[in-house]
Every structure is written in structure tokens, then in C-alpha cells.
Amino acid sequence: MRLTKSWVYTRRVAACYSSCVSREANANRVNVTLDEVHAKKLRRLAERTHVNEGTIARSLLTTALDEADPDPRNVTALLDGIAGAFERAELGLAQVRGGEGKPLDEL
């Protein structure tokens, strides 16, 4: 039987299923959309390390969150650096005010 790339993993993959990564029913799930450039970069990194893209993404996000400075001044600077974020927030606010939103408790 010939193994395909998707089935070839390093020994490190066992660490992803240890107690440090929550696999419980109450684990938090986050969906992230990447632009084409970052998606391609993630794909290449996953191929080079023989690890699933989701595993690499989870590890990178966890590291970034651990290193993030919670000081409000730095959070503001971070948000200001996201292209179009303010405009999207304003649009969302206008949509909610226009009755297009849905209360969170109804989701």
C-alpha cells in the first residue's frame, strides 16, 4: 500500500493530540479566512512539516495570542493596522441600526 502525502506525518503530530490541545466537547472553535497569499504560505508550511494545515494554524495563532500585549494602547494600534477594519465596523454598525442584525441570543 502506497501512502499519500496526506497520510505521512512526523512523530510530532502525537503532541497535537496530547492534553495540551483541548479535544473536549467544550473546546472553542474559531473559523479564520486567509487571503490567498497567507493561505498559500500556510499550505507550504504544512507540506514542509508534514502536518495538517489546521494544526499549524492553531499553533501559530496560539503563539501569537500568548505573545500579544493586552495593553489597550497596543490593542488599538494593532486594530488600526488592519486595512479596512474601521470601515467594516462602521458598516456593521449601520447594518444593525438598519435592522439587518440578529441578537446574539438568537444565534
LOZA-503375 format. One record per residue (C-alpha): residue number from 0; residue in one letter; z, y, x. Coordinates in nm, 3 decimals, always signed. Layout:
// LOZA-503375
+-----+------+---------+---------+---------+
!  nr ! rest !      c3 !      c2 !      c1 !
+-----+------+---------+---------+---------+
! NUM !    A !       Z !       Y !       X !
...
+-----+------+---------+---------+---------+
***
This chain:
// LOZA-503375
+-----+------+---------+---------+---------+
!  nr ! rest !      c3 !      c2 !      c1 !
+-----+------+---------+---------+---------+
!   0 !    M !  +0.000 !  +0.000 !  +0.000 !
!   1 !    R !  -0.103 !  +0.337 !  +0.142 !
!   2 !    L !  +0.145 !  +0.622 !  +0.097 !
!   3 !    T !  +0.010 !  +0.958 !  -0.009 !
!   4 !    K !  +0.136 !  +1.288 !  +0.126 !
!   5 !    S !  +0.349 !  +1.346 !  -0.182 !
!   6 !    W !  +0.550 !  +1.032 !  -0.105 !
!   7 !    V !  +0.609 !  +1.096 !  +0.265 !
!   8 !    Y !  +0.939 !  +1.272 !  +0.324 !
!   9 !    T !  +1.168 !  +1.331 !  +0.615 !
!  10 !    R !  +1.523 !  +1.200 !  +0.626 !
!  11 !    R !  +1.642 !  +1.548 !  +0.539 !
!  12 !    V !  +1.536 !  +1.500 !  +0.179 !
!  13 !    A !  +1.852 !  +1.295 !  +0.130 !
!  14 !    A !  +2.053 !  +1.612 !  +0.193 !
!  15 !    C !  +1.888 !  +1.770 !  -0.110 !
!  16 !    Y !  +2.044 !  +1.510 !  -0.332 !
!  17 !    S !  +2.392 !  +1.532 !  -0.188 !
!  18 !    S !  +2.688 !  +1.702 !  -0.351 !
!  19 !    C !  +2.588 !  +2.047 !  -0.219 !
!  20 !    V !  +2.297 !  +2.067 !  -0.464 !
!  21 !    S !  +2.405 !  +2.053 !  -0.824 !
!  22 !    R !  +2.224 !  +1.792 !  -1.029 !
!  23 !    E !  +2.466 !  +1.808 !  -1.321 !
!  24 !    A !  +2.368 !  +1.886 !  -1.677 !
!  25 !    N !  +2.519 !  +2.234 !  -1.645 !
!  26 !    A !  +2.315 !  +2.330 !  -1.337 !
!  27 !    N !  +2.144 !  +2.668 !  -1.366 !
!  28 !    R !  +1.767 !  +2.668 !  -1.373 !
!  29 !    V !  +1.557 !  +2.967 !  -1.270 !
!  30 !    N !  +1.180 !  +2.993 !  -1.303 !
!  31 !    V !  +1.010 !  +3.209 !  -1.043 !
!  32 !    T !  +0.649 !  +3.324 !  -1.042 !
!  33 !    L !  +0.497 !  +3.388 !  -0.700 !
!  34 !    D !  +0.185 !  +3.584 !  -0.618 !
!  35 !    E !  -0.098 !  +3.386 !  -0.460 !
!  36 !    V !  -0.009 !  +3.486 !  -0.103 !
!  37 !    H !  +0.353 !  +3.373 !  -0.129 !
!  38 !    A !  +0.264 !  +3.060 !  -0.327 !
!  39 !    K !  +0.022 !  +2.958 !  -0.051 !
!  40 !    K !  +0.284 !  +3.027 !  +0.214 !
!  41 !    L !  +0.539 !  +2.812 !  +0.026 !
!  42 !    R !  +0.283 !  +2.533 !  -0.012 !
!  43 !    R !  +0.204 !  +2.535 !  +0.361 !
!  44 !    L !  +0.573 !  +2.533 !  +0.450 !
!  45 !    A !  +0.637 !  +2.239 !  +0.216 !
!  46 !    E !  +0.343 !  +2.045 !  +0.364 !
!  47 !    R !  +0.460 !  +2.105 !  +0.722 !
!  48 !    T !  +0.815 !  +1.994 !  +0.644 !
!  49 !    H !  +0.712 !  +1.706 !  +0.413 !
!  50 !    V !  +0.946 !  +1.839 !  +0.145 !
!  51 !    N !  +0.880 !  +1.927 !  -0.217 !
!  52 !    E !  +0.790 !  +2.294 !  -0.280 !
!  53 !    G !  +1.078 !  +2.330 !  -0.525 !
!  54 !    T !  +1.327 !  +2.206 !  -0.268 !
!  55 !    I !  +1.205 !  +2.457 !  -0.009 !
!  56 !    A !  +1.205 !  +2.738 !  -0.267 !
!  57 !    R !  +1.560 !  +2.654 !  -0.377 !
!  58 !    S !  +1.680 !  +2.652 !  -0.017 !
!  59 !    L !  +1.510 !  +2.984 !  +0.065 !
!  60 !    L !  +1.645 !  +3.150 !  -0.249 !
!  61 !    T !  +1.997 !  +3.021 !  -0.186 !
!  62 !    T !  +1.989 !  +3.154 !  +0.171 !
!  63 !    A !  +1.859 !  +3.492 !  +0.054 !
!  64 !    L !  +2.131 !  +3.518 !  -0.209 !
!  65 !    D !  +2.401 !  +3.421 !  +0.040 !
!  66 !    E !  +2.281 !  +3.693 !  +0.277 !
!  67 !    A !  +2.231 !  +3.961 !  +0.009 !
!  68 !    D !  +2.464 !  +4.258 !  +0.031 !
!  69 !    P !  +2.634 !  +4.317 !  -0.307 !
!  70 !    D !  +2.699 !  +4.686 !  -0.229 !
!  71 !    P !  +2.545 !  +4.879 !  -0.524 !
!  72 !    R !  +2.369 !  +5.121 !  -0.287 !
!  73 !    N !  +2.187 !  +4.833 !  -0.121 !
!  74 !    V !  +2.103 !  +4.666 !  -0.452 !
!  75 !    T !  +1.947 !  +4.992 !  -0.572 !
!  76 !    A !  +1.741 !  +5.017 !  -0.254 !
!  77 !    L !  +1.631 !  +4.656 !  -0.299 !
!  78 !    L !  +1.523 !  +4.717 !  -0.658 !
!  79 !    D !  +1.346 !  +5.040 !  -0.561 !
!  80 !    G !  +1.142 !  +4.837 !  -0.314 !
!  81 !    I !  +0.992 !  +4.614 !  -0.586 !
!  82 !    A !  +0.649 !  +4.753 !  -0.673 !
!  83 !    G !  +0.624 !  +4.845 !  -1.041 !
!  84 !    A !  +0.979 !  +4.732 !  -1.126 !
!  85 !    F !  +1.085 !  +5.066 !  -1.277 !
!  86 !    E !  +0.770 !  +5.089 !  -1.487 !
!  87 !    R !  +0.817 !  +4.732 !  -1.615 !
!  88 !    A !  +1.180 !  +4.808 !  -1.702 !
!  89 !    E !  +1.073 !  +5.121 !  -1.891 !
!  90 !    L !  +0.806 !  +4.921 !  -2.075 !
!  91 !    G !  +1.060 !  +4.656 !  -2.171 !
!  92 !    L !  +1.299 !  +4.919 !  -2.300 !
!  93 !    A !  +1.020 !  +5.079 !  -2.506 !
!  94 !    Q !  +0.924 !  +4.738 !  -2.648 !
!  95 !    V !  +1.283 !  +4.665 !  -2.751 !
!  96 !    R !  +1.317 !  +5.007 !  -2.910 !
!  97 !    G !  +0.991 !  +4.940 !  -3.095 !
!  98 !    G !  +1.133 !  +4.620 !  -3.246 !
!  99 !    E !  +0.939 !  +4.379 !  -3.023 !
! 100 !    G !  +1.251 !  +4.231 !  -2.863 !
! 101 !    K !  +1.470 !  +3.946 !  -2.967 !
! 102 !    P !  +1.851 !  +3.939 !  -2.936 !
! 103 !    L !  +1.971 !  +3.707 !  -2.659 !
! 104 !    D !  +2.190 !  +3.510 !  -2.900 !
! 105 !    E !  +1.874 !  +3.415 !  -3.092 !
! 106 !    L !  +1.704 !  +3.259 !  -2.791 !
+-----+------+---------+---------+---------+
***
